[in-house]
Amino acid sequence: MTFILAIDQGTTSSRAILFDAEMQAVASAQQEFTQIYPQAGWVEHDPEEIWSTTLGVCQKVLADHNVALSDVAGIGITNQRETTLIWDKSTGKAIYNAIVWQDRRTASICDALRDAGHEDMVRAKTGLLLDPYFSGTKVKWILDQVPGSRDRAAAGELLFGTVDSFLIWRLTGGASHVTDATNAARTLMYDIHAGQWSADTCGMLDIPQEMLPEVKDSAADFGTTDPAVFGGVVPILGVAGDQQAATVGQACFAPGMLKSTYGTGCFALLNTGDTPVPSQNRMLTTIAYQLDGKPTYALEGSIFIAGAAVQWLRDGLGIIQNASETGELATQADPGQDVLLVPAFTGLGAPYWKPDCQGAVFGLTRNSGPAEFARAALQSVAYQTRDLWEAMRADWDGDSQVTLRVDGGMSASDWAMQSLSDLLGAAVDRPVMQETTALGAAWLAGMKAGVYPDQAGFSKTWALDRTFTPTLAEAERAAAYDRWKRAVQAVIGV
C-alpha cells in the first residue's frame, strides 16, 4: 500500500489525514489547541502547541491505521496563512507567540505606512493591501517589541516563517528553511511578478532578508523528516496555504473557476490564469499555486468571520451546543423578522478593509431569539460572499461565466448553501469530497511523488454532491442585499 500524509494545520486545530493511492481519505486525527487573546484585537497561538498537536495527530493517524513509514510516499502540508513566527536558528524556539492572521495589533503600523505613501508600491509588487492581516507588519512588530531581536535578526540568528516554514523546520530537524510561493505571496514581502523577495517592501518594513525562507514551487522537494520525528525518513513534497490548497483540491485549474471555503473565515479565490489581474475593487491579487516554476494567479477576497459567527452563537451566546444545530434552528426563525448580523468581530475584510470596525446586530424586536440569531449568523456569511462575488466579477469581467465551488465545514449545511445561492442569484456546486484543503496538499505531494495523476487526471476525479440553485425572486434578493449594504455602512460609520 502507498499513502500520502496530509497535514492541515488550521487556526483552531491541527489535523492529519491519510490518503491512499486512490486519493481517498482513509484515516484522520484532529486536536484543537488554545486561542490566546492578550488584549482586544490581539490573537496568538503557542508555537509549541502548534508543533505538539501537529506531531501528535500525525503519530496518531499512522498508529491507528497501522501504517509503516516506508509506505508513506510523501507529506503534503497546508496551513493557516499569514500567521507569523520568528524563532532562534540554533534552538528552533520561537522568540514570541505566533501572531495569528486575525490579529489587528499592527493597524497603526499599516496606517503610518499608508500615510507615508507606500500602498501603491506594495500593491504593485505584492498584490496586497496594507492591512494587519498580512505577515510583514507582524514581523516588524515582533522585531520592534522583543528586546535585542532586531540586532539578532541582522546577525542571522533569527528566522521568520509562516506556519508551513516553522513545521518544516521542526520536521526536518532544522535542515530546511523553506516555504512555497502561495505562502510567500501572503507576507507583504514577496514580489509576485518577479518571483522573489522584494528588497523594497522588506526595506520599508526594516526586515532583514536573511531571515526569510527559500521559496519553492507548491510541489517540490522541501526536505525529509528527521528520523527522530517519526522514526524514519519521509519526503515533504507538497506545500500550499490553506485557501490555495482548497483551490487545488477543488480542481479549479481553469481561468474563471472560483472556490469559496467556509471555515473560521471565508476565502474566495478566482483563478485568473497566468496573468495577474490588478483589482479595482480592493480584492487581492495573489498566487493560486505554482508548478514547474510557473505561477497561476488568482483574485482573492477574504472574510474574517464565517464559521466563527457560529462559534460565537455557541461559545459567546450559548444558544447552541453544536454548530450542526444552526441550520435547523434557522428554519424556525420568524419570517416576519429581519435580524441582520454584521460580524465585524475582528474588523471587516474585503472589499472594505476596515480593521477597526466592530460587529453589530440590526432589526431586533422583543420576539427576537435564538432562531433569528442563527439565521442572521448564516446569512451574514452569504451577504459577505455576495460582497466578494460582486467585486471579483467586476475585476475579472462582469459578463464572464463564473463556476462557484464551495467547501469547508459550513458548506455541509444545506440551509446555508441554499441561502448563499439565493443571495448570489447563482448556482453553487458542492463536491462529494469536502476535505478539499487536505486533498489539495495531498495531491501536490502525491503528484510530485508520482503516485497521483497530473492536473487533467485529477480534474476528472472531482465529483458533484449537489448543485444549489436560486429560489429567491430578483426583487427580494436586491432588497435584501440593499439592507445588508446599509447595515455595513452604518457599522463603518460608527
Secondary structure by P-SEA (a helix, b strand, c coil): cbbbbbbbccccbbbbbbbccccccccbbbbbbbbbbccccbbbbcaaaaaaaaaaaaaaaaaaaccccccccbbbbbccccbbbbbbcccccccccccccccccaaaaaaaaaaaccaaaaaacccccccccccaaaaaaaaacccaaaaaaaacccccccaaaaaaaaaaccccccccaaaaaaccccccccccccaaaaaaaccccccccccccccccccccccccccbbbbbcbbbcaaaaaaaaaccccccbbbbbbccbbbbbbbccccccccccccccccccccccbbbbbbbbbbcccaaaaaaaaccccccccccaaaaaaaacccccccccccccccccccccccccccccccccccccaaaaaaaaaaaaaaaaaaaaaaaaaaccccbbbbbbbbccccccaaaaaaaaaaacbbbbbccccaaaaaaaaaaaaaaacccccaaaaaaaccccbbbbbcccaaaaaaaaaaaaaaaaaaaac
